[in-house]
Amino acid sequence: MFMEENRPIDALNNSKGKRILLKLKNGTEISGTLKAQDLHLNMWLADVELKRSEEITKYKDMLIRGDTILYVVP
């Protein structure tokens, strides 16, 4: 069976357990350890740092709705 490894969702699957960077449509930047995601790009992150302007806020866990994401850097 041929498996396609070049899809964006595969890059996210390979990033589980690793830190990723997200930028939201409202300009907020979020970095955290990817725990899980679904096909809608809803993402569950742990050890999160949320950056707005120059202010950084830390959270233990965060669920981000996929339609708010502008881009993801695995």
N, C-alpha and C positions, 0 to 999 in steps of 0.2 A: 504494500500500500504506500503510495506517494504522499508524503506530508510536506506541506508548504511551510517553510520556516521564515518567510520574509514578510509576513503580515504584521501590521502594527500591534495587533492583539497578542501575537507571539512574543514580541519584545516586552510587553507588560507581563505576560505569564513568566518569562524568564527573570523578571525583576522582583518577583515575590521574595520577601525577606530582605530586600535591599532598599536603600534610600533612593527616593525619587523626588523630583522637583515638579510642581504644578504651577501654572499661572492661570488664574481665573479671569473671566471676562470683565470683572470689576477692577482688575489690576492687582489684586491680592496675590502674593506668592506664598506657596505652602511647600514645605519639605517634610518628609517623613518616611517611615519604613512601610512599604506596601504589604499589607496583610492579605487583601483579596480585592477582586474587581469582577464586574459582570460585563455582558455584551453592550450595556448602555453606558459603559465607562464609569458607573458609580464605583467609588473607591473607598476602601477602609484602610486608614493609615494609623500607625502607632508612633509614639515619640515625635509628635508634630511640632514644628515651628511655623507660625503664621506671621508673615511680614506685611504690614500696611504702612506705607510711607517709610519712616525710619524706626517704627515701633515693632518689636518682636514679642509675640505672646506664645507660650508653650502650652501644649495640651497632651494628655496621655494618649487619647484615641480621638479619631475624627472620621466621620463619614462624609464624603463629598459627592454631591449629585453630579453625574456625568455631563449634563447639559449646561453646567456653569463653567466647565473647563475650557480654556482657550488652547493650552498645549501641555504636554507631559514630556519630561526629560527623564528617561530611565537611567 
